[in-house]
């Protein structure tokens, strides 16, 4: 907890600390640990010194990690460039189409020291290159996008720690490129592994079809490029979207399946069972299976975290320690944070360890069943069914309750039928789907993978039916506004208190654990503008009216959900409140917010249009750099303002009085925010 708090403090600062701060922090932490081990006379003082040392270590580790992964970031521009490089992997598709991760060899005339290590490019038509192919394409490359709204999740920070320094879109189909030199050996190895994963992905999709094979491939190799959008929407509404991302559930099923099969096989051979440590052999092979699955999945951060947790559990068995305990969980969390301090900011880490801590705490207090002697097997079967049903329901309820605050704060969604959906699908995924996919992946190179894949496909069809039934049920998905910033850390501390403390005092953490749910929500802003001023939305009651429903829709939906609003994607409600043409909007009588906007940057407005905008509004947003004095209204925001401040939320505090909150002011000057112009 102290180590993670120190890392959180680093990411919460608005200015990047100097490198010497990290080295001083490490030195002081080492001195405190030495003092605690040699000279401390009381247990309380020892605990205090150790916690302070861990907090300093967390802060320093985050800073050192940031300096280690620091890489060039593409400048903010709109000029097309010729991109030449190697396809590293096929990544999750965006709204514009399939996407590639590319290792650039050259981008236009950019110098080598300013060329990003990795870029993500959305393709438009043409064939889809596979990993390892050298390609050339004309694309617009920009810095990773800043937060969609002030205080929201910073995707550019994730890109920074993954060495992705640019994102963009292709202006034409990809072409084959004759690379003059071979890529570095490490890149060749990565592309070779990804090519094997991509080949297996295509084989699974060809065997099971697009509807079933897309989800099967995502859970086997991590490639989710073939999952239909309707299927993803159903899984999300049913609270089953976590199945798509390879994480703790998948690692536990793969490792547990191998462990159970090996241990059962050894126990079934009496000669070997009497001479070999079956549990340790099973744990060692299960650990090898987890590591192999990690490589097969492409080692995304969630899978890496889950593999570390599984490695700690199976490693505990190898050294005769308890595999499932809060001590083991703490060791796994410390290992993850030492390698990836940035994980403390990511929803996946927070939800994964909160759920695991809650489940381990449940296991500690769950009553041990009495083992009867000479009980008839029908009675034992009924008792066992009841025990497992009760345990499954309790586990689903506890895990869902532990992760709900994070889902509400980060994703602003609550799946009403998520508990029931997870209870129904757990045996399907644990006993049919994941074992079938594991056997299919292993046997496919030998031409024997069809029958286990068919079993997995049958299980996926069942899972999709459950998801669809839950998705169309009444009130399946509820939008919840995010709470104040302090509520999520408070909830995390409250949950940990509930899990770590024993006795009646444990319930003292309950008020903190419910902070996200109980704390009053901040007032919703009256208007929002994207980071470049090209997309604008205004609040009308409980709805967000979008000026341009076909532009930056993802960001607009994120902002609307974060504020508890429903985005209106059709133009009819907008046209009843605002007079809009293709390039601008002006408020009509009865508009909820007197805001006008013009978003064209390549051609001037028609004669008299600027006067119409300025004469009918209190706030005018202009993407071009018009001089503010040309529009005599209380608030004028131009392209230069957005280049400096990023996305914005506007709050009205009376006639002509407005407060503007900029994303960059909350984001600070950090290495991952260099794409913002601070002139």
N, C-alpha and C positions, 0 to 999 in steps of 0.2 A: 504493500500500500504506500509506504513512504517513497520507495523508488519510483513508482508510477506518479505520485504527486509531484516529485521533482521534475520528471519529464513533462508533466502537464504544465508546470510553471514555465518551463522553457517555451512551450508552444503558445502560451498565453501572453508572453511579452510582446510589446508592439515594436520594439527595436531589436535587431540582431545583436546578441552579446559578442564581445571580442573573443578571439580564440584563447587568450590567456585566462579568461574566466573559467573555461573548462579545465585547464590544467591546474589552476589553483583549487578548483572544486575537488578534483581527484586527490590532490595532495592533502587537503584538509580532511576529506573523507577517510583517507588511509590513516591519518594521524588520530582521528576520532576512534576508529576501529581498534587501533593499537592501544590507545588509552583505555578503551572499554575493556579490552581483554587482559590488560596488565595491572592497571592502577585503580580501576573503579572498585569501590568498597561495597556499594549497595546495588541491589538488583534493579531498582528504579533508575538509578543514574546510568547503569549499563544499558538498559533498554532505551533511555533517552538518547544517549550518545550513538547507539547503533541506528536508531531511526533517523537522526539528523544526518549521519554519514550516508545512509541509503538515499535520503532525499537529495543531498549534494551529488551523489553518484548518478542518480537519475537525470538531474539537470545537466551534468557534464556529459553523460553518455549521449543524450539527445543532441547536444551541441557538436560533439565529435562526429556523430553519425551524419549530421547535416553537412559538416565540412567534407566528410569523406565522399558523399554522393553528389556533391556540387558539380554541376555540368552546365554547358551552354544552354540558354533558353532563346527560342526564336523571337525576333523583334515583332512588335505589332505593326502589321502592314497589310496591304490588300493586293500587292503586285504578284502575278503568277511567276513561278520559278520552275525550272526544269530540275526534277528530283531524280537522282540516280542512286540506287542502293540495292540491298538484299532484303527480301521478305523474311522477317524473323518469325512471325506467327500471324495467324488469322484470329482476330480478337472479336469481342462482342459487337454485333452490328448496332449502328446508330439509327436515328430516324431517317437519315439520308441514304442508307444502304449498307452493304458490307464494309468492314474496316480492316485495315492491315497495320501491323506494327513493322516498321521499316528501319533498318540500320543504314542511314544515309552515307554514301561515299562522297557525294557532292550535291549541294543545293545551289543552283544558279552560280553566281559569282561570290558566294559567301566564303570568307576565309575559313580554313580548317579549324582554327581555334574558336570560331563562332558557330560552327555547325553542331546541332544537337546530336547526342549519341543515339537517341531513338525518337521517332515521330510516329504519330497515328494519323492515317489518311483514310478518308471515306471515299470509296470508289463509286463511279457513275457509269454503269454499263460495262460491256466487254467481259472478258473471261476473268475468273477469280484465281490469281496466282497462289501457289502453295508455298509453304515455308522452304527457304533455301534458294528460291528463284531470284536471279538478278533482274530487276525491272527498271524501267524509265517511264516517268509520267510528268505531265504538266499539272502543277498543283499550287494552290494558295496555302502557305504555311504561316501560322500565327502562334503566339504563345498559348499555352494551355489556358482555358477559360477561367476567369476569376469567379468568385461566388455569385450565384444567381441573384441574391439579395443580401443586404447587410446582415451579418451575423450567421448566415446559413453556411452549409458545409462547403469547405474549400477543396474542390477537386484538383486545383493546381498544386496543392500541397502533396496530394497522393502522387501526382505525375512527377513531381520533383524527386521524391524518394524512390521512384521507379526508373529514374534517369530518362524520362520522357520529356524532352524539351520543346516539342512542337506538336500541334494538331492542325489538320487542314482537310481540304477536299480536292479531289482530282477534277480537272476540267475536261478530261478525255480518258479513253481506255488505257490501261497499262500496256506497255510494250516491252518486249524482251530487250535486255541490255547486255552487251558484251563487256563484262567487267575486265579491265586491263590487269588487275591483280586479284589474287585470292583473298578472301576475308581472313581476319585473324583466326587462329585455331580455336579459341574459346567460342567465338561467334559461330564457327563451322560446327562445333559440337552441339551448341544450342539449337541451331537450325536443323541439324540431323535428327535430334530428339523430337523436335516439333514436327518434322516431316513424317516421322513414324506415327506420332499422335494424329496428325491430319489424315494419314492414310487409313488408320484404324477408324477415325471418325467417319470417313466416306464409306468404309465397309459396313459400319453399323447402320448408317442411314440407308444404304442400298439394300441391306438385309431386312430392315424393319419398316422402311418407308419414312417419309418426312414427318408425319404427325407423331409417330411413336419413336422413331429413330433419333429425332432431334433432341429430345429429352434424355434418351439413353446415352447419346454421345456426350452431352453436357456433363452427365454424372460420371462418365468413364474417363474422358480425356480433357474435360474443361472447356471444350469448344461448344458454344451455345449459338452458333451462327444459323443453325437449321431449326430452331424452336419456333413454331408459329406464334405470332403475337397474341392471338386469342387464347392460346394455351397458357402463355405467360400471365395474361390478365386473370385467367381463372385461378391459377396457382396463387397469385398475389391476393386475390379477393378471399381465397379459402385459407389463407395463412400458411401456405405450403411452399412459398417462393424460396425458402431456405434450401429446398431440395436441389435447386438448380446449381447453386454454388457449392463446389467441393469444399467441405469443412468438417467439423467434428463428427457429425452424424455419419458421413461416408467413411471417414477414417476408422471410427469405432466399429462399424459394420464389417469392413474389410478385415481389420485386425482381429476382431472378435470371431469372425467366421473362420479364418485360418487357425487361430488359437484353439477354437473348439474342435475343428476337424483333426488337427494334429494330436491334440491331447486325447481325444476319443480313440484315434487310431493306435496310439501307444498303449492306452489302457486296454484295448481289445486284444493285444498281443501279450499274454502273460509273461513270456520269457523276457521280452524287452521292458515291460513295465517293472519287473523286479530288478533290472540292472541299469536303467537309464532314468535320469530326472525328467519325467515327462512334462511337468509344468514349465521347467526352464527351457527345454527344447521347444515347446509350443510358443513360449514367449519370444524366444529368439527368432523363430520363423515368422511369427506374427509381426515383429518389428521389421524384419526384412520385407514383408509384404507391404507394410505401411510405407516404407521408404521407396519401394518400387512404384506404388500407387502415386506417391508424391511426384516422382519423376514423370510418370505417365500423364498426370494431370497438368503438367507444365509449371508446377510449383508456384501457383499464385499465392499472395500473402495469406489468405485465410487457410489454405491447405498447409502452408508452412507452419502456421501457428498450431493447427490441429495435429500435425505430425510431431511437433515438439512435445505436445501434451501426451500423445500416445507413446512416444519414446520414453517419457518419464515413467508412465504407468508400466510398460513392459520391462523397462530397465529396473524398476523396483522389484519386479518378480525375479529377475535374474540375480539380484543381490539379497533375496529373502526379506524384502520389505513389503509393507502394505501398499498395494497398487492404487487403491481408491481411498484417498484421504485428503483433507484440506492441506496437509503438509506437501503432498505430491502436487496438488493444484498450485500451491504457492511457488514451488520450485519450477513448475512449467511456466507460470506467469513471469517469474524472474528471468527464465531463459529467453522467453519471447521478447521481453522488454530490453534485455541486454543486446540482442541481435537487431531488434526493430523498435527502438523507443517511440517511433511515430505511431505504433499500433495503439497507443493509449488514446489517440484522438479518433480512432476509426470505430464505427458502429459494430463491425463484426467482432472485434476484440472485446469490446465492452459487453455485448450481448452474449458472446460465447462463454466468457469466464463468469459472468453473472449467473447464467443458467447452470453452468457446471458447479459453481459454488453452492447454489441452492439445492441441486440434486445430491451433492455429496453430504450437505447438511441433513437433507431428508433421509439419506441412507444411514446416517449415524443415529437418528432417532426412530427409524422404522423398526417396529417390533420383529424380533426373529421368530419365524414360525416353529411351532413345536413339531418334532419329528415323531410321529406315532409308530408303534411297533405292531406288525402283523395286521395292518389295516387293509381291508379289501381294496383292490385297485380301482373299482368304480368310485368308491368314496374318496380315495386319494386323488383321482382325476378331477372330481368336482371341486374338492378343496383347492387343488392346484390351480384350476381355472379361475376360481374366485380370487385367490391370492394374486395371481398374475394380472387379472383385470383390475383389481384395486390398486396394485402397485403401478400399473401403466397409467391409470387415471390420475393417481397422485403425482407421478413424475411429469405427465403432460401439464397438469394444472400448475405445479410449482415452477417448471421451466417457463411456461407461458406467462405466469405472473411476474417472474424475475425479469423477463425480456420485454414485457409490455411497455414500461416507461421509456425504454430506449427506442422502441418502435414508434411510440407517440412523439417523442422529441425530435428524432431524426427523420422519420418517414411520414409522420402525421397521419398514420393509418392505424385503425384497429379492426382486426378481422373478428367479427362477431362469432363465427362458427369455427374459429381456428382450433380451439381445444378439441372439439369433436372430430374435426377433419384429421388432426394429427393422431388422435387415438385410433381412428379407423385405419389410417394408412401406415402406422408403425409396423404391424406384422407384415403388411404387403411389401414394404421396402426392406425390412430386415430379413425375411425368410425367403422371398422370391426375387425381388428386383435386384438388389445389390449382389447377392451370390451369383445370380444368373449373369449379370454384367461382368463380374470378376472372372468367372469361368469362361465366358465368351471372349474376353480380351486375351486371356492366356492361351486359349485353344484356337483362336482365329488364324494365327500364322501357320497352323498345321491343317487348316481346312476343316476343323471340327467345331467351330464356334457357333454354328447356326442354331443348334437345338438349345443351348443355354440362353442364347440371345432371344429366341422365340419365347422362352419362359419369362425372361425379363420384359419382353414386349407385352406379354399378357398382363404382367403386373403393372406396367406403366399405363396400359389401357384402363385397368381398374382404378389406378390413382387419378387419372384424368377424369374419369366419371365422377369420382368422389369430389374432386375439385370443382367440376362444373355444377354439380348439385348444390354445393355450398356457395358457389359464386352467384347463382341465380336465386338463392334463398332471400327472403326479406331482410333488409338492413344488413347485407353481408359485409359491407365495408363502410366504416364510419370515419369521416375526416375529423381530426382533432388538431387544434392549433398548438404550436409549440409553447412551452412555458418559459418563464424568465431563464436567463443563462445559468443562474446559480442552482436551479432545481435539479439538473442532471447530476452534477457532482454530489449534491446532497442525497439524491436517491441512491447513487452508487455506494456512498458511505453507509447509508441506512441499511441497504441490502447486505453489505458485508458485516455490519454489526449483528444483524439477524442470523447470519450464517456462522459467525465466529464465536459469538458469546453463547454460553450455556446457562440454563436456569431461567427463572422468571424475568431477570433483567434483560434478556434477549429482546423482549417486546418493546423496550425503550427505543429501538431503532425503527419501529414501524412508522411513526410520523415522518421521519426523514425519507424512508423508502417510498412514501406516498406523495412526496413533494411535487413531482411532475403532474400528478393527477389533481391534487388539492390546491396548489398555488393558483391565485388569480392569473388569468392570461393577460399579456400585454394588450393594450388597445391596438386594433388593426389600423394600419396607415390608410390614408385616403387615396394614395396613388403610388404606383411603382414604375420604375424605368429600368431597362436592362443596362448592362455595363457599357454598351455603345450607343444607347439612346434609340435603338431601332425598334424596340418593342415597349409598349406602354400599356398599363392596365389601371383602371380606377375601380374603387370599391363602391358597389351599389347594394346596400343592405348586406346580405350574406353571400353575395355574388361578386366575382371579379370580371368586369367587362373588359375584354381585350380589344385594343385598337386594331391590331394586326394578328388575327388568329392563326395565320399560317407562318408567322415569323417568331423564332425563339419560343416555340410552344413549350418545350421541356422546361425552360427557365421560368416561364410564366406559371406553369402548373406547380412547380416547386414552391414558388413564392406564395401562390394562392393557398395551397394546402398548409404551408407553414403558418399562415395567418388565419386558418380555419375558414377559408372562403372556397366557393365552388366556381371554377373557371367557366365562363360562357364562351364557347368556341365558335358559335355561329355569329354572323354579321347582323342579323335582324335586331337583337337587343341593342347593339351598338348604334345602328342607324336610327333608332328611335330616340336616342339621346344626343348623338353627335352627328354633325354634317361632315362626312368624310368623302374624299376622292382617293385616287390611287397613291397620293403622296402626302396627304395631311388630313387632320381632323380638327374641327372646331366645335365648341359646345353649343347645343341648342337650349332653348328654354326648358327648364326642368332637369338639366343634366346634374347628376349627383356631385360632380366636381367640375368647376369651371377651369378646365385644362385643355389647352390646344397643343398640337404637336405637328411637326413636319420632319420627315425622316429621309428625304432624298438628298444625297450628298453629291450626285453627279450632274444634276441639272438644276437651274434656278427655279424658284416658284413662279407660277404665272403672275402676271401683273395684278397687283392689288390683293393677292392672297395673304401676304404677310400682314398687311393692315387688317384684314378680316380676322386673322388669328389673334393678333394683339388686341383688337378692339372688343373681343368677346370673352376674354379669359383673364384669370388671375395668375395662372401659371402657363408659361409657354416653353416647350421643349423643342429645340432646333438642333439637328445633328450637324448642320453647317456652322461655321464659326462666325455668325452674325454678331456685329457689335451690340451689346446689351442695350445701349441707349437708343437703338433703332426700334425697340419694342418697349414702350413705357408701361410696364405691368409690374406688380410686386416681385415676381420671380421669373427670371429668364435663365434657362439652362442650355448651354451650347455644347458642341462636340468637345471643346477643350475641357469643360467641366467634367464630362464623363471620362475623358482620357486620364484625368487626374484622380477622380474619385471612384470610378467604377459604377456599379449599380446603385440605385438610390430609392429610398422610401420617403414619401412626403406626408407630413402631418399638418392638418389645418388647425390653427389655434385662434380662430376669430377672423373677421373680415380683413383680408389683405395680410394676415400674419401666418407664416408658414415656417415649419421646422423641417430641415432636410437631414437625413441620416445617410451617410455615404459608406459603402462597403469597405473602401480602402482605409477609412479612418479606424474601423474596427479590426481590420486585417493587419495593419502595421506595415513597416518596412522590413520584410523578411526575404530570404533568398528566393522563395517561390513566388514572390509578388513583383518580380522585376518587369513583367510585361506591362505594368501600369506606368504611364507617363506622369511624372511628379513635377512637371514644370509649374 
